[in-house]
Amino acid sequence: MKGWRGAYVAAAVLVVAYHYRLALPGSALISNDFRSLFIPLRACLQNTLREGSWPFWQRGMFLGYPILGDIQFQLFNPFTWLTLPLHPARGITVQSLIELCLCSAGMAFWMKQRGLKATEAVFAGAAFALCLKQTVHLHHWTFASSTCAWPWMLAGLDGFAATGRARFAALTALATAGTWIGSSPQMAYFGTGLAFLYALALAPELFRRSREHAAVGLCAIPIGVALAAPLLLPVHELNALGPRGAGVTYRFAASWSWPDRSVWTAMLLPRAWGGRPDFRGPMNYWELQGYLGLLPMALLFATPLRQRRNWLLLAVAVLGVWISFGEHAWFDLHRFAVRWAPGYGGFRNPTRALMLTAFCVAALAAEGLARLREQPRARWLVLAGLGILGVCVALAAAFPAGYFIQRLRDDAEAAVWLLAASAVWAFFARADWRWAAVAIPLFVADVKVQCWDSPEVGPASREARALEPLTETVPKAPAPRRVAAVLEWEEANAVLTRGWEGVTGYGPTPIDRVLRLFEATWTGAIRPQKQINEDENFPRFRTDSPLTPLFAAPLLVADREASVPAIARDGAVRLYRLPALPRIFWTGAWQQASDERSSLLLTQAAKGALAVLPEPIAQPSGPPGPPTAAERIEVRANEITAQLVAPADGLALLLDPWFPGWKVTVDGAPAPLLRANFLFMATPLKAGVHALRLTYFPARLLPGIGIAILAAALLVLLCQRHDAPR
């Protein structure tokens, strides 16, 4: 433990040892969103690259949307590309393990910059990278990807304050970009906010050195955000046209709040309502959890709050707990934050602020351990903390009403043994690093007892296999291969995994017009855009609606019987024919109508008789008539080509979602691209034979790259000017 290199290695090895099941060849995380969303996203990325296309547009769910707009693809994360050759499930599992190791080593590096010793540094790494909040949220793949950058952000700030070397400010900027590239917007928001508060707390000290140093410390974080602009601008673009584009209600922002004071018991006994498989509590198991570990909580009693900005970390830790009550928070703190904190009102799940609490408590507990080594008499503070925790555990066990009684008492028994072991250890406090190192296995034993059944791990080879037997029935690329799916949520993105084109799916980032058209198949009317009350992650359309042909999906996979015979089967899943318009076709008639008044006209448009345009065009409409389908249609990720014989002047209808960045050429010449039939695209045509080519390039990518280049140039300039020792 005396050498810092050994400490960084030990911090990473500890993570691998704890999550040894993830390290075993062929194993994978398989629960919840991992199986239903993240594995299909990785498979989609692999399929796109295998096709030879740039990963700009995906077609496998919600009729398509920009890959760059969906931050959860992690397209800019270098670990994505490192693990991309692996099986999708195995690749993102290995990536998660690497990021947890980086997180643990980063905590150790931060503790070094704060002046702590190697043993405390490894303890801090374990306390955050292996905390219960991290472990139960591993199925939210992006959380570890974003939080692994947090300690590096603050390490850079502390290193810059201690040495004056701008390379540490550069580390903060790069880590800030990294937390956004890690692709959990909520975790990136929390980490960036904490780092900026930390920089403000350091500003007076830096200002006494020079104004330039204070400016560098404060500018490092905005520069880091600017470095992530090639990702953030496309994400903002899709968000503006997505379900949250019109904003969210407070009900949405406060969803998944802690319900009441009963959750305090779970802060001591996280299995009070049962574990992951048999959970009987409010909310769900992973969003409820905020357990910090008994020993870290006891070590808080010895933390010197006046040193090294520990007061700020404590304040943020308390804030994380406070705000987790959401709409039930004292003094309406959460409602205040939603209204006044820039950007926070777009997030839900207030309990995810507990990740900030876990991060700050890990650092503060390491500070408490350091004081215990330096001042063994501080043992009485830690023992008092353990005693208070013991009394609380006893009270919880004595009054178990409202909880899963057997699980609570089992957990309380384990907590008593852990508290007793921690008390014996604390009583013999001394400066010896070997004594301090005992805190690490005590903490690891604690979290292992509390989440021995998390995360859920299984063979990677069994994942991404849904609908595989139906492959021969679906047309091969580059032919149009759009398949609608009516499946349970775990298999809702199986179409995406298979590399087909999809209509429905599971995820938070569809284009809003797609969802509104789905809804219209049930209601018969197009509603105006509105603030959302909850995420529409699993939308479905009515398969027998007169609007359904607009989706241009001639095949339907469903896990239920239909009134028509199935053409293929995969166990309980059946493949059916579905009424559908041609993917690209000519029509000679159109009418202008606003979106909200287009419902009746869309019924005619679903027969191909006419097109509905939101804005008038100069070309006069002809009489309604049957559509003329295009020929030789080829569909690739970012391109569609076709040949269309127009019997008269009219419109070519392209049944792919309209989105900025799409362009069309007719016979090699650029042509206007219109939004038509509420969601889709059209271009004017003259009579005759025409070659159509529709291409997509992200409209916000190049501006984002430009901003990132300017930010990188500024960062290099700062490093050249200030990278000298104080």
C-alpha atoms as one frame of an Amber mdcrd trajectory, in Angstrom:
protein
   0.000   0.000   0.000   3.019   2.316   0.347   3.419   2.852  -3.390   0.840
   4.833  -5.319   1.081   2.690  -8.422   0.342  -0.299  -6.262  -2.626   1.588
  -4.787  -4.133   2.276  -8.212  -3.663  -1.345  -9.227  -5.099  -2.549  -5.919
  -8.154  -0.305  -6.341  -8.833  -1.774  -9.790  -8.076  -5.372  -8.782 -10.479
  -5.040  -5.872 -13.281  -4.224  -8.313 -12.430  -7.201 -10.525 -12.287  -9.504
  -7.504 -15.644  -8.288  -6.212 -17.297  -8.570  -9.637 -15.414 -11.722 -10.589
 -18.528 -13.127 -12.273 -18.407 -10.286 -14.792 -14.765 -11.045 -15.491 -15.406
 -14.719 -16.284 -15.243 -15.434 -20.038 -18.656 -15.702 -21.656 -20.607 -14.068
 -18.827 -22.820 -10.999 -19.172 -25.127  -8.685 -17.296 -28.633  -9.669 -18.325
 -31.248  -7.961 -16.166 -33.832  -5.318 -16.952 -32.693  -2.554 -19.285 -29.457
  -4.366 -20.035 -31.323  -7.086 -21.862 -34.198  -5.040 -23.250 -32.331  -1.903
 -24.368 -28.547  -1.782 -24.086 -27.726  -5.136 -25.702 -29.958  -4.289 -28.708
 -28.314  -0.852 -29.004 -24.861  -2.441 -29.106 -26.071  -5.028 -31.642 -27.477
  -2.214 -33.785 -24.133  -0.415 -33.754 -22.365  -3.620 -34.796 -24.880  -4.298
 -37.570 -24.519  -0.760 -38.940 -20.739  -0.968 -39.099 -20.881  -4.468 -40.553
 -23.037  -3.056 -43.340 -20.265  -0.583 -44.101 -22.256   2.500 -43.069 -21.426
   5.352 -40.728 -23.403   5.051 -37.462 -25.651   8.068 -38.017 -29.192   6.687
 -38.327 -30.785   3.586 -36.839 -33.848   1.945 -38.374 -34.552  -0.826 -35.888
 -37.011   0.883 -33.547 -39.604   3.649 -33.621 -39.327   3.844 -37.451 -35.834
   5.281 -37.041 -34.038   8.193 -35.378 -30.456   9.543 -35.218 -27.922   7.344
 -33.457 -25.982  10.426 -32.404 -29.172  11.801 -30.863 -29.506   8.795 -28.566
 -26.789   9.330 -25.984 -27.179   5.750 -24.756 -25.403   4.358 -27.829 -22.191
   5.762 -26.254 -20.826   6.436 -29.694 -18.028   8.731 -28.491 -16.955   6.533
 -25.591 -13.545   4.966 -26.412 -14.436   1.894 -24.347 -17.365   1.287 -26.697
 -14.952   0.850 -29.592 -12.528  -1.184 -27.476 -15.211  -3.767 -26.677 -17.172
  -3.559 -29.937 -15.715  -6.758 -31.476 -17.167  -8.828 -28.615 -20.647 -10.328
 -28.456 -23.035  -7.430 -27.676 -23.890  -8.669 -24.186 -20.294  -9.562 -23.372
 -18.927  -6.334 -24.793 -20.973  -3.976 -22.665 -20.385  -6.164 -19.610 -16.612
  -5.935 -20.067 -16.985  -2.208 -20.677 -18.893  -1.777 -17.415 -16.191  -3.663
 -15.529 -13.436  -1.515 -17.067 -15.309   1.652 -16.125 -15.787   0.513 -12.535
 -12.040  -0.143 -12.351 -11.394   3.328 -13.740 -13.788   4.732 -11.164 -12.005
   3.010  -8.278  -8.537   4.013  -9.487  -9.816   7.565 -10.029 -10.988   7.772
  -6.431  -7.526   6.650  -5.315  -5.890   9.294  -7.511  -8.210  11.980  -6.138
  -7.368  11.025  -2.563  -3.682  11.408  -3.425  -4.317  14.951  -4.656  -6.158
  15.650  -1.412  -3.095  14.624   0.601  -4.322  11.269   1.910  -2.298   8.066
   2.034  -2.550   5.061  -0.226  -4.590   2.878   2.116  -7.289   5.500   2.538
  -7.226   6.013  -1.222  -7.965   2.352  -1.957 -10.708   2.412   0.674 -12.313
   5.424  -1.028 -12.144   3.641  -4.387 -13.942   0.618  -2.985 -16.475   2.725
  -1.101 -17.690   4.389  -4.289 -17.048   1.899  -7.099 -18.574  -0.972  -5.085
 -21.270   0.945  -3.232 -24.774  -0.465  -3.341 -26.083   2.337  -5.568 -23.483
   1.534  -8.237 -23.995  -2.212  -8.023 -27.795  -2.323  -8.208 -27.729   0.186
 -11.081 -25.290  -1.765 -13.239 -28.190  -2.729 -15.480 -28.356   1.015 -16.227
 -25.171   0.624 -18.212 -24.479   4.323 -18.650 -24.359   5.153 -14.918 -20.932
   3.611 -14.375 -19.798   5.083 -17.689 -20.548   8.614 -16.508 -19.694   8.349
 -12.815 -16.258   6.851 -13.483 -15.183  10.351 -14.578 -16.301  12.096 -11.377
 -13.199  11.488  -9.252 -10.915  12.497 -12.108 -12.753  15.808 -12.438 -12.177
  16.699  -8.793  -8.663  15.236  -8.762  -7.765  17.674 -11.513  -9.106  20.605
  -9.512  -7.270  19.596  -6.333  -4.093  18.901  -8.282  -4.278  22.310  -9.956
  -4.847  24.027  -6.610  -1.876  22.215  -5.069   0.664  22.562  -7.890  -0.551
  25.294 -10.225   0.089  22.988 -13.196  -2.483  23.486 -15.926  -2.226  19.814
 -16.893  -4.467  19.156 -13.886  -7.000  21.681 -15.167  -6.806  19.843 -18.495
  -7.565  16.609 -16.649 -10.677  18.238 -15.196 -11.776  19.407 -18.647 -11.213
  15.989 -20.233 -12.969  14.205 -17.368 -15.911  16.621 -17.661 -16.172  15.734
 -21.338 -15.853  12.090 -20.307 -18.774  12.179 -17.901 -21.028  13.437 -20.731
 -19.544  11.001 -23.240 -20.328   8.303 -20.665 -23.908   8.968 -21.748 -25.992
   9.189 -18.609 -27.236  12.795 -18.825 -28.459  12.778 -15.230 -25.188  11.448
 -13.811 -23.200  13.830 -16.039 -25.344  16.734 -14.845 -24.761  15.820 -11.200
 -21.021  15.343 -11.663 -20.593  18.565 -13.622 -22.584  20.500 -11.024 -20.517
  19.107  -8.152 -17.256  19.859  -9.959 -18.340  23.441 -10.607 -19.286  23.935
  -6.943 -15.924  22.482  -5.990 -14.164  24.886  -8.363 -16.077  27.797  -6.816
 -14.970  26.662  -3.353 -11.358  26.607  -4.606 -11.647  29.964  -6.367 -10.686
  32.195  -3.387  -7.516  30.160  -2.824  -6.655  30.290  -6.525  -7.489  33.996
  -6.713  -4.973  34.759  -3.963  -2.353  33.170  -6.215  -3.491  35.027  -9.337
  -6.620  35.947 -11.195  -5.522  33.838 -14.127  -5.293  30.717 -11.980  -8.798
  31.320 -10.644 -10.074  31.778 -14.204  -8.392  28.564 -15.387  -9.880  26.586
 -12.495 -13.376  27.879 -13.193 -13.139  27.581 -16.995 -11.949  23.961 -17.029
 -15.467  22.607 -16.539 -17.220  24.668 -19.266 -14.358  23.794 -21.625 -14.976
  20.120 -20.856 -18.670  20.472 -21.675 -17.702  22.184 -24.947 -15.401  19.264
 -25.801 -18.472  17.026 -25.691 -20.394  19.264 -28.135 -20.256  16.749 -31.058
 -22.413  14.524 -28.867 -24.460  17.095 -26.961 -25.709  19.118 -29.944 -27.248
  16.100 -31.766 -28.716  14.910 -28.460 -30.278  18.325 -27.914 -31.684  18.262
 -31.443 -33.427  14.914 -30.953 -34.595  15.926 -27.481 -36.261  19.032 -28.923
 -38.185  16.845 -31.413 -38.735  14.036 -28.909 -41.357  13.392 -26.233 -39.787
  15.927 -23.843 -39.566  18.654 -26.482 -42.559  20.522 -25.055 -41.277  20.112
 -21.514 -42.294  17.888 -18.625 -44.763  18.272 -15.804 -43.716  18.310 -12.179
 -45.391  14.941 -11.803 -42.878  13.578 -14.316 -39.904  15.253 -12.614 -40.962
  13.892  -9.220 -41.692  10.338 -10.374 -39.756   7.672  -8.470 -39.378   9.844
  -5.372 -38.807   8.330  -1.963 -42.346   7.965  -0.593 -42.013   8.660   3.140
 -39.831   8.234   6.236 -40.065   4.433   6.029 -37.090   4.570   3.659 -34.783
   5.571   6.524 -34.788   1.933   7.556 -33.511   0.958   4.107 -30.556   3.308
   4.605 -29.461   0.959   7.411 -31.013  -2.321   6.300 -31.335  -2.224   2.494
 -33.011  -5.630   2.394 -35.782  -4.543   4.756 -38.298  -5.068   1.938 -36.384
  -7.997   0.471 -33.615  -8.313  -2.095 -33.701  -7.967  -5.852 -35.665 -11.209
  -6.588 -38.231 -10.915  -3.777 -38.571  -7.168  -3.276 -41.907  -6.132  -1.712
 -41.355  -2.446  -1.072 -42.411   0.803  -2.700 -40.956   1.947  -6.035 -38.512
  -0.710  -7.201 -35.427  -2.242  -5.652 -32.742  -0.278  -7.493 -34.317   3.177
  -7.446 -35.063   2.883  -3.720 -31.540   2.031  -2.613 -29.277   4.576  -0.973
 -27.291   2.375   1.387 -23.825   3.818   2.042 -22.275   1.082   4.180 -22.175
   0.919   7.981 -18.452   1.595   8.323 -18.378   4.602   5.960 -21.309   6.111
   7.855 -19.520   5.593  11.181 -16.287   7.084   9.837 -18.194  10.267   9.017
 -18.198  11.002  12.753 -14.405  11.367  12.628 -14.215  13.392   9.407 -12.541
  16.803   9.883 -15.098  19.044   8.172 -12.967  22.181   8.154 -10.226  20.640
   6.081  -9.981  20.194   2.303 -13.501  21.436   1.583 -15.036  18.475   3.400
 -17.870  20.751   4.458 -18.905  21.079   0.800 -18.871  17.310   0.278 -20.997
  16.845   3.399 -23.457  19.495   2.230 -23.797  17.801  -1.180 -24.202  14.389
   0.500 -27.040  15.743   2.639 -28.558  17.482  -0.386 -28.610  14.182  -2.283
 -30.602  12.514   0.490 -32.880  15.506   0.916 -33.760  15.871  -2.745 -34.424
  12.122  -3.087 -37.755  12.629  -1.350 -38.864  14.530  -4.450 -42.375  15.887
  -4.013 -42.198  14.866  -0.341 -38.944  16.749   0.319 -38.898  19.164   3.229
 -39.470  22.835   2.375 -40.307  21.806  -1.202 -36.606  21.636  -2.010 -37.089
  19.348  -4.987 -39.820  21.526  -6.468 -37.539  24.542  -6.009 -34.668  22.747
  -7.787 -36.917  21.696 -10.677 -38.037  25.272 -11.145 -34.802  27.151 -10.668
 -31.805  24.854 -11.240 -30.947  25.135 -14.968 -31.610  21.833 -16.720 -32.577
  19.835 -13.645 -36.304  20.019 -14.368 -35.917  17.707 -17.374 -34.916  14.734
 -15.232 -37.066  12.337 -13.260 -36.034   9.799 -10.564 -35.027  12.131  -7.700
 -33.470   9.179  -5.847 -30.649   9.048  -8.381 -29.168  12.034  -6.532 -28.123
   9.398  -3.998 -25.237   8.581  -6.347 -23.835  11.996  -5.412 -24.331  11.129
  -1.758 -22.468   7.841  -2.177 -19.606   9.616  -3.949 -19.225  12.306  -1.305
 -19.556   9.864   1.600 -16.820   7.645   0.109 -14.431  10.620   0.115 -15.490
  11.775   3.588 -15.137   8.258   5.021 -11.581   8.116   3.664 -10.929  11.427
   5.419 -12.324   9.953   8.634 -10.073   6.914   8.262  -7.069   9.207   7.752
  -7.878  11.116  10.933  -8.284   7.861  12.808  -4.761   6.882  11.792  -3.329
  10.251  12.719  -5.312  10.626  15.952  -6.165   7.195  17.394  -8.160   8.895
  20.141 -10.735   9.716  17.488 -11.735   6.069  17.845 -14.332   7.206  20.365
 -16.080   9.268  17.691 -16.231   6.269  15.380 -17.353   3.985  18.198 -20.073
   6.487  19.085 -21.180   6.448  15.445 -21.251   2.653  15.404 -23.246   2.705
  18.644 -25.829   5.073  17.194 -26.138   2.909  14.089 -26.514  -0.156  16.317
 -29.367   1.449  18.264 -31.112   2.367  15.006 -30.744  -1.190  13.720 -32.172
  -2.561  16.960 -35.153  -0.221  16.765 -35.815  -1.230  13.166 -35.733  -4.918
  14.116 -38.017  -4.304  17.106 -40.658  -2.523  15.014 -40.718  -4.327  11.642
 -44.318  -3.547  10.692 -44.655  -2.546   7.062 -41.510  -4.368   5.946 -40.640
  -7.899   4.819 -40.183  -9.024   8.410 -38.014 -12.093   7.876 -35.704 -10.318
   5.471 -35.440  -7.290   7.748 -34.480  -9.402  10.767 -31.972 -11.413   8.740
 -30.462  -8.156   7.579 -30.445  -6.764  11.108 -28.567  -9.846  12.350 -25.938
  -9.402   9.656 -25.689  -5.688  10.489 -25.065  -6.475  14.183 -22.144  -8.745
  13.284 -20.724  -6.148  10.929 -21.084  -3.399  13.527 -19.406  -5.549  16.149
 -16.490  -6.363  13.863 -16.146  -2.690  12.933 -16.202  -1.696  16.620 -13.401
  -4.124  17.489 -11.382  -2.801  14.574 -11.967   0.841  15.529 -11.091   0.219
  19.174  -7.568  -0.827  18.215  -6.996   2.231  16.017  -3.370   2.941  15.213
  -1.220   4.602  12.575  -0.144   1.312  10.962  -1.347   1.052   7.349  -2.045
  -2.636   7.841  -4.562  -1.801  10.554  -6.212   0.774   8.258  -6.317  -1.729
   5.396  -8.679  -3.925   7.419 -11.374  -1.310   6.733 -11.424  -2.421   3.090
 -12.533  -6.044   3.630 -14.964  -4.846   6.307 -16.663  -2.602   3.765 -16.547
  -5.211   0.988 -18.110  -7.804   3.305 -20.845  -5.316   4.170 -21.882  -4.581
   0.580 -21.544  -8.230  -0.394 -23.991  -9.231   2.329 -26.421  -6.545   1.232
 -26.381  -7.191  -2.521 -25.189 -10.755  -2.959 -27.945 -11.270  -5.551 -27.012
  -8.234  -7.654 -26.224  -7.781 -10.435 -27.929 -10.535 -12.405 -25.369 -12.382
 -14.522 -25.809 -15.134 -17.125 -24.228 -16.584 -20.263 -23.715 -13.983 -22.984
 -24.391 -16.615 -25.654 -28.049 -16.810 -24.623 -28.625 -13.108 -25.201 -29.606
 -11.371 -28.447 -31.186 -14.567 -29.815 -34.862 -13.556 -29.912 -36.595 -13.967
 -33.319 -33.531 -15.714 -34.738 -35.566 -18.585 -36.279 -37.634 -16.034 -38.246
 -34.598 -14.595 -40.016 -35.142 -16.562 -43.219 -38.678 -15.214 -43.576 -37.691
 -11.545 -43.462 -36.150  -9.976 -46.621 -32.385  -9.534 -46.587 -30.657  -6.171
 -46.753 -30.632  -3.938 -48.674 -34.258  -4.760 -49.489 -36.856  -2.988 -47.317
 -37.306  -5.147 -44.207 -39.555  -3.200 -41.869 -41.199  -5.461 -39.274 -43.707
  -4.264 -36.696 -43.558  -5.956 -33.292 -46.140  -6.532 -30.574 -44.028  -8.247
 -27.921 -43.390  -7.994 -24.192 -40.983  -5.250 -23.180 -37.988  -7.565 -22.700
 -38.137  -8.494 -26.400 -39.527  -5.227 -27.721 -36.176  -4.364 -29.337 -35.522
  -7.820 -30.783 -36.199  -6.386 -34.253 -33.366  -3.896 -33.669 -31.052  -6.692
 -32.543 -31.766  -8.724 -35.681 -30.823  -5.815 -37.942 -34.326  -5.413 -39.340
 -36.245  -2.167 -39.610 -38.693  -1.668 -36.756 -41.865   0.243 -36.002 -42.157
  -0.018 -32.222 -39.519  -0.565 -29.525 -38.501   0.115 -25.958 -36.603   3.288
 -25.078 -36.936   6.962 -24.130 -35.749   8.666 -27.331 -38.238   8.252 -30.202
 -39.288  11.169 -32.363 -42.400  12.638 -30.756 -44.448  12.530 -33.960 -43.982
   8.757 -34.060 -45.577   8.424 -30.628 -48.405  10.772 -31.546 -49.147   8.754
 -34.687 -49.169   5.562 -32.589 -51.647   7.233 -30.277 -53.789   8.300 -33.223
 -54.236   4.651 -34.225 -56.147   4.261 -30.947 -57.913   7.613 -30.681 -58.441
   8.479 -34.350 -57.049  11.979 -33.811 -53.662  13.672 -33.843 -53.190  15.458
 -30.545 -51.038  18.579 -30.189 -47.628  18.278 -28.593 -47.834  18.525 -24.826
 -45.768  18.255 -21.683 -45.362  14.651 -20.630 -46.352  13.146 -17.294 -44.301
   9.981 -17.722 -41.862   8.404 -20.146 -43.566   6.596 -23.005 -40.834   3.974
 -23.186 -43.027   1.149 -24.466 -45.604   2.572 -26.908 -47.724   0.405 -29.165
 -50.021   1.025 -32.123 -53.359  -0.553 -32.952 -52.701  -3.150 -35.620 -56.208
  -2.961 -37.166 -56.341   0.848 -37.330 -57.002   2.404 -40.752 -53.810   4.429
 -40.169 -51.582   1.361 -39.745 -50.635   1.075 -43.460 -48.757   4.376 -43.080
 -46.020   2.503 -41.193 -45.105   0.617 -44.402 -44.496  -2.569 -42.406 -45.773
  -5.607 -44.335 -44.757  -8.008 -41.525 -45.834  -8.215 -37.885 -44.293 -10.328
 -35.114 -46.548 -10.865 -32.130 -46.708 -13.101 -29.085 -50.473 -13.593 -29.390
 -53.003 -15.147 -31.736 -54.519 -13.136 -34.580 -57.520 -13.575 -36.844 -55.262
 -14.378 -39.809 -52.952 -17.383 -40.151 -49.294 -16.997 -39.185 -46.681 -17.399
 -41.920 -43.897 -18.459 -39.489 -43.376 -19.221 -35.782 -40.693 -18.978 -33.120
 -42.149 -20.689 -30.082 -44.959 -18.467 -28.832 -44.027 -15.707 -31.294 -45.778
 -15.646 -34.661 -45.093 -13.773 -37.875 -48.100 -12.325 -39.737 -48.784 -10.281
 -42.845 -49.837  -6.689 -42.136 -51.535  -4.196 -44.498 -48.909  -1.698 -45.589
 -48.279   1.008 -48.146 -45.204   0.713 -50.376 -42.112   2.175 -48.744 -41.785
   4.721 -51.560 -44.623   5.554 -53.950 -46.051   8.227 -56.237 -49.307  10.024
 -55.638 -50.864  12.715 -57.786 -53.076  14.315 -55.134 -52.471  16.216 -51.897
 -54.242  18.511 -49.510 -52.927  21.061 -47.049 -53.964  20.721 -43.406 -52.446
  21.493 -40.033 -51.343  18.528 -37.980 -54.252  18.724 -35.542 -56.774  18.852
 -38.412 -55.210  16.134 -40.528 -56.782  13.061 -38.883 -59.509  12.361 -41.442
 -57.214  13.104 -44.356 -54.581  10.722 -42.940 -57.107   7.905 -43.260 -57.197
   8.563 -47.010 -53.428   9.007 -47.064 -53.089   5.537 -45.502 -54.699   4.183
 -48.696 -52.162   5.994 -50.839 -54.869   8.122 -52.490 -53.327  11.452 -51.488
 -50.718  13.145 -49.351 -51.331  15.511 -46.464 -49.002  18.519 -46.355 -48.747
  20.932 -43.418 -47.797  23.813 -45.753 -49.157  24.628 -49.246 -46.939  24.166
 -52.304 -47.003  25.940 -55.649 -47.575  22.783 -57.694 -51.329  22.132 -58.188
 -52.800  18.843 -56.970 -54.304  16.272 -59.291 -57.295  14.024 -58.539 -56.949
  11.266 -55.890 -55.972   7.903 -57.275 -54.149   4.696 -56.483 -50.454   4.909
 -55.546 -47.658   3.803 -57.863 -44.982   1.857 -56.003 -41.307   2.506 -56.563
 -39.010  -0.242 -57.825 -35.513  -1.391 -56.972 -35.715   0.077 -53.465 -32.514
  -0.361 -51.447 -32.376   0.615 -47.780 -29.142   1.190 -45.895 -28.483   2.901
 -42.590 -28.130   6.448 -43.910 -29.421   6.060 -47.446 -32.425   4.917 -49.460
 -32.374   4.623 -53.247 -35.224   3.764 -55.596 -36.492   4.075 -59.129 -39.966
   5.534 -59.518 -42.098   5.842 -62.648 -44.395   8.845 -62.158 -47.461   8.600
 -64.453 -48.034  12.354 -64.046 -46.699  15.305 -62.086 -47.062  14.618 -58.379
 -45.231  13.721 -55.207 -42.940  10.874 -54.241 -43.879   9.771 -50.720 -41.035
   8.342 -48.606 -42.372   6.605 -45.511 -39.438   7.327 -43.226 -39.633   9.906
 -40.413 -38.875  13.495 -41.356 -35.904  14.802 -39.422 -33.326  17.587 -39.982
 -30.332  16.230 -41.871 -32.211  14.242 -44.515 -31.658  15.367 -48.111 -33.030
  14.050 -51.387 -31.822  14.090 -54.952 -33.968  13.346 -57.995 -31.935  12.132
 -60.985 -28.810  13.380 -59.219 -30.094  16.939 -58.667 -30.999  18.278 -55.205
 -34.752  18.505 -54.651 -36.939  20.016 -51.921 -37.801  17.634 -49.107 -41.213
  18.211 -47.526 -42.819  16.851 -44.416 -45.914  14.880 -45.414 -48.578  12.672
 -43.835 -47.747  14.197 -40.424 -44.565  12.197 -39.864 -43.049  11.240 -43.193
 -41.321  12.855 -46.196 -42.182  13.771 -49.762 -40.557  15.417 -52.756 -42.186
  16.858 -55.928 -41.791  14.869 -59.153 -42.465  15.499 -62.814 -43.961  12.770
 -64.951 -41.452  10.186 -66.090 -38.861   7.744 -64.785 -36.768   9.064 -61.877
 -33.901   7.880 -59.709 -34.401   8.894 -56.081 -31.670   9.022 -53.484 -32.375
   9.961 -49.867 -29.351  10.502 -47.587 -28.879  11.456 -43.962 -26.024  13.331
 -42.302 -26.381  14.733 -38.749 -27.095  18.453 -39.053 -25.521  19.278 -35.686
 -22.401  17.112 -35.962 -20.111  19.543 -37.807 -21.043  22.544 -35.626 -20.379
  20.345 -32.597 -16.982  19.331 -33.952 -16.191  22.993 -34.572 -17.022  23.903
 -30.979 -14.941  20.983 -29.699 -11.946  22.064 -31.824 -12.148  25.595 -30.440
 -12.413  24.232 -26.883  -9.443  21.924 -27.451  -7.385  24.823 -28.847  -8.221
  26.922 -25.788  -7.285  24.041 -23.524  -3.917  23.601 -25.245  -3.289  27.337
 -24.986  -4.025  27.307 -21.256  -1.733  24.336 -20.715   1.133  25.963 -22.618
   0.756  29.199 -20.708   0.258  27.872 -17.199   1.793  24.399 -17.086   4.646
  25.316 -14.814   5.025  24.432 -11.150   3.911  26.961  -8.606
